[in-house]
Amino acid sequence: MPVTIITTPSGETSNSYATLAEAISFLSELLYTDAFLAEDEETQKRALVLMCQRLSEERYKGVRTVRAQRLPWPRFGVSDIDGYSDGDYGLYNDELASTTVPRAIKEAQMLGAAQLIETNFLAENFSTADYEKVELPGGLKVTYKDGASGGASTAAPGALPADVRRLIAPYLLEATGELLRA
């Protein structure tokens, strides 16, 4: 079944922060994204949706703007990486607007989708990959690389790639005893 990317902020059926056009534009300017760009449109969309689902498993600062929204973003009580709002003030003057998804969250999704196709860091056997083309449930195709090409990793299955983690880090809850809300 074809995937439809839905990016409505606070939507009950949203499944992505970034559109496919945004992802292609962003990733075409970066190194090591050729595998994503070479894939068919359906696989690219599936990778974006799967990466959005993975990012949704993280715990973020603030609270969802609508109780019924499917994705964690947008949120109340969050400012941008430098502590500024976007001019359309939330509850307090230093918050992002209730319709804003931080650019870093979108970039993390797009970059993660490219890395998902390149290495499939979500697979249980990621660190001991067989270095072959496989098809995952939902039709996502993944090519494992040999250790010499830098595709294999000793990261735990499901762990976010370091560059994706760096992008979302300012928005993550720290283990400081803060009240956790979804």
MOVENJO-V464584 format. One record per residue. N is the residue number from 1. RES is the residue in one letter. PHI is phi in radians with two decimals (* if undefined). BURIAL is I if it has 9 or more other C-alpha atoms within 8 Angstrom, else O. Layout:
# MOVENJO-V464584
n=N res=RES phi=PHI burial=BURIAL
n=N res=RES phi=PHI burial=BURIAL
This chain:
# MOVENJO-V464584
n=1 res=M phi=* burial=O
n=2 res=P phi=-1.12 burial=O
n=3 res=V phi=-1.60 burial=O
n=4 res=T phi=-1.92 burial=O
n=5 res=I phi=-1.40 burial=I
n=6 res=I phi=-2.12 burial=I
n=7 res=T phi=-2.02 burial=I
n=8 res=T phi=-1.09 burial=O
n=9 res=P phi=-1.02 burial=I
n=10 res=S phi=1.13 burial=I
n=11 res=G phi=-1.31 burial=I
n=12 res=E phi=-1.32 burial=O
n=13 res=T phi=-2.06 burial=O
n=14 res=S phi=-1.05 burial=I
n=15 res=N phi=-2.33 burial=I
n=16 res=S phi=-2.78 burial=I
n=17 res=Y phi=-1.60 burial=I
n=18 res=A phi=-1.93 burial=I
n=19 res=T phi=-1.41 burial=I
n=20 res=L phi=-1.12 burial=I
n=21 res=A phi=-1.07 burial=O
n=22 res=E phi=-1.08 burial=O
n=23 res=A phi=-1.11 burial=I
n=24 res=I phi=-1.11 burial=I
n=25 res=S phi=-1.08 burial=O
n=26 res=F phi=-1.12 burial=I
n=27 res=L phi=-1.28 burial=I
n=28 res=S phi=-1.21 burial=I
n=29 res=E phi=-1.65 burial=O
n=30 res=L phi=-1.94 burial=O
n=31 res=L phi=-1.33 burial=O
n=32 res=Y phi=1.09 burial=O
n=33 res=T phi=-2.06 burial=I
n=34 res=D phi=-1.07 burial=O
n=35 res=A phi=-1.09 burial=I
n=36 res=F phi=-1.11 burial=I
n=37 res=L phi=-1.15 burial=I
n=38 res=A phi=-1.43 burial=O
n=39 res=E phi=-1.27 burial=O
n=40 res=D phi=-1.25 burial=O
n=41 res=E phi=-1.02 burial=O
n=42 res=E phi=-1.12 burial=O
n=43 res=T phi=-1.16 burial=I
n=44 res=Q phi=-1.06 burial=I
n=45 res=K phi=-1.13 burial=I
n=46 res=R phi=-1.10 burial=I
n=47 res=A phi=-1.14 burial=I
n=48 res=L phi=-1.09 burial=I
n=49 res=V phi=-1.16 burial=I
n=50 res=L phi=-1.12 burial=I
n=51 res=M phi=-1.17 burial=I
n=52 res=C phi=-1.10 burial=I
n=53 res=Q phi=-1.07 burial=I
n=54 res=R phi=-1.14 burial=O
n=55 res=L phi=-1.12 burial=O
n=56 res=S phi=-1.20 burial=I
n=57 res=E phi=-1.40 burial=O
n=58 res=E phi=-1.39 burial=O
n=59 res=R phi=-1.79 burial=I
n=60 res=Y phi=-1.93 burial=I
n=61 res=K phi=-1.14 burial=I
n=62 res=G phi=1.37 burial=I
n=63 res=V phi=-2.33 burial=I
n=64 res=R phi=-1.02 burial=I
n=65 res=T phi=-1.35 burial=I
n=66 res=V phi=-2.35 burial=O
n=67 res=R phi=-0.98 burial=O
n=68 res=A phi=-1.53 burial=O
n=69 res=Q phi=-1.14 burial=I
n=70 res=R phi=-1.35 burial=I
n=71 res=L phi=-1.74 burial=I
n=72 res=P phi=-1.15 burial=I
n=73 res=W phi=-1.95 burial=I
n=74 res=P phi=-1.33 burial=I
n=75 res=R phi=-2.44 burial=I
n=76 res=F phi=-1.54 burial=I
n=77 res=G phi=1.42 burial=I
n=78 res=V phi=-2.29 burial=I
n=79 res=S phi=-1.87 burial=I
n=80 res=D phi=-1.29 burial=I
n=81 res=I phi=-1.03 burial=O
n=82 res=D phi=-1.70 burial=O
n=83 res=G phi=1.55 burial=O
n=84 res=Y phi=-1.76 burial=I
n=85 res=S phi=-1.58 burial=I
n=86 res=D phi=-1.75 burial=I
n=87 res=G phi=1.65 burial=O
n=88 res=D phi=-1.74 burial=O
n=89 res=Y phi=-1.09 burial=I
n=90 res=G phi=-1.49 burial=I
n=91 res=L phi=-1.07 burial=O
n=92 res=Y phi=-2.03 burial=O
n=93 res=N phi=-1.17 burial=O
n=94 res=D phi=-1.78 burial=I
n=95 res=E phi=-1.70 burial=I
n=96 res=L phi=-1.22 burial=I
n=97 res=A phi=-1.13 burial=I
n=98 res=S phi=-1.24 burial=I
n=99 res=T phi=-1.96 burial=O
n=100 res=T phi=-1.61 burial=I
n=101 res=V phi=-1.83 burial=I
n=102 res=P phi=-0.96 burial=O
n=103 res=R phi=-0.97 burial=O
n=104 res=A phi=-1.09 burial=O
n=105 res=I phi=-1.20 burial=I
n=106 res=K phi=-1.09 burial=I
n=107 res=E phi=-1.12 burial=I
n=108 res=A phi=-1.09 burial=I
n=109 res=Q phi=-1.10 burial=I
n=110 res=M phi=-1.16 burial=I
n=111 res=L phi=-1.14 burial=I
n=112 res=G phi=-1.11 burial=I
n=113 res=A phi=-1.09 burial=I
n=114 res=A phi=-1.14 burial=I
n=115 res=Q phi=-1.24 burial=I
n=116 res=L phi=-1.10 burial=I
n=117 res=I phi=-1.21 burial=I
n=118 res=E phi=-1.20 burial=I
n=119 res=T phi=-2.22 burial=I
n=120 res=N phi=0.84 burial=I
n=121 res=F phi=-1.14 burial=I
n=122 res=L phi=-1.50 burial=I
n=123 res=A phi=-1.20 burial=O
n=124 res=E phi=-1.09 burial=O
n=125 res=N phi=-1.80 burial=O
n=126 res=F phi=-0.96 burial=I
n=127 res=S phi=-1.40 burial=I
n=128 res=T phi=-2.22 burial=O
n=129 res=A phi=-1.03 burial=I
n=130 res=D phi=-1.50 burial=O
n=131 res=Y phi=1.02 burial=O
n=132 res=E phi=-2.51 burial=O
n=133 res=K phi=-1.40 burial=O
n=134 res=V phi=-2.29 burial=O
n=135 res=E phi=-2.02 burial=O
n=136 res=L phi=-1.60 burial=O
n=137 res=P phi=-0.94 burial=O
n=138 res=G phi=1.57 burial=O
n=139 res=G phi=1.53 burial=O
n=140 res=L phi=-1.26 burial=I
n=141 res=K phi=-1.72 burial=I
n=142 res=V phi=-2.34 burial=I
n=143 res=T phi=-1.92 burial=I
n=144 res=Y phi=-1.48 burial=I
n=145 res=K phi=-1.89 burial=I
n=146 res=D phi=-1.39 burial=I
n=147 res=G phi=-1.01 burial=O
n=148 res=A phi=-1.14 burial=O
n=149 res=S phi=-1.57 burial=O
n=150 res=G phi=1.54 burial=O
n=151 res=G phi=-1.43 burial=I
n=152 res=A phi=-1.34 burial=I
n=153 res=S phi=-2.59 burial=O
n=154 res=T phi=-1.76 burial=O
n=155 res=A phi=-1.14 burial=O
n=156 res=A phi=-1.14 burial=O
n=157 res=P phi=-0.98 burial=I
n=158 res=G phi=1.52 burial=O
n=159 res=A phi=-1.16 burial=O
n=160 res=L phi=-1.19 burial=O
n=161 res=P phi=-1.03 burial=I
n=162 res=A phi=-0.99 burial=O
n=163 res=D phi=-1.23 burial=O
n=164 res=V phi=-1.21 burial=I
n=165 res=R phi=-1.06 burial=I
n=166 res=R phi=-1.09 burial=O
n=167 res=L phi=-1.15 burial=I
n=168 res=I phi=-1.59 burial=I
n=169 res=A phi=-0.89 burial=O
n=170 res=P phi=-1.11 burial=O
n=171 res=Y phi=-1.79 burial=I
n=172 res=L phi=-1.44 burial=I
n=173 res=L phi=-1.23 burial=O
n=174 res=E phi=-1.62 burial=O
n=175 res=A phi=-1.39 burial=O
n=176 res=T phi=-2.05 burial=O
n=177 res=G phi=1.51 burial=O
n=178 res=E phi=-1.08 burial=O
n=179 res=L phi=-1.15 burial=O
n=180 res=L phi=-1.68 burial=O
n=181 res=R phi=-2.34 burial=O
n=182 res=A phi=-1.45 burial=O
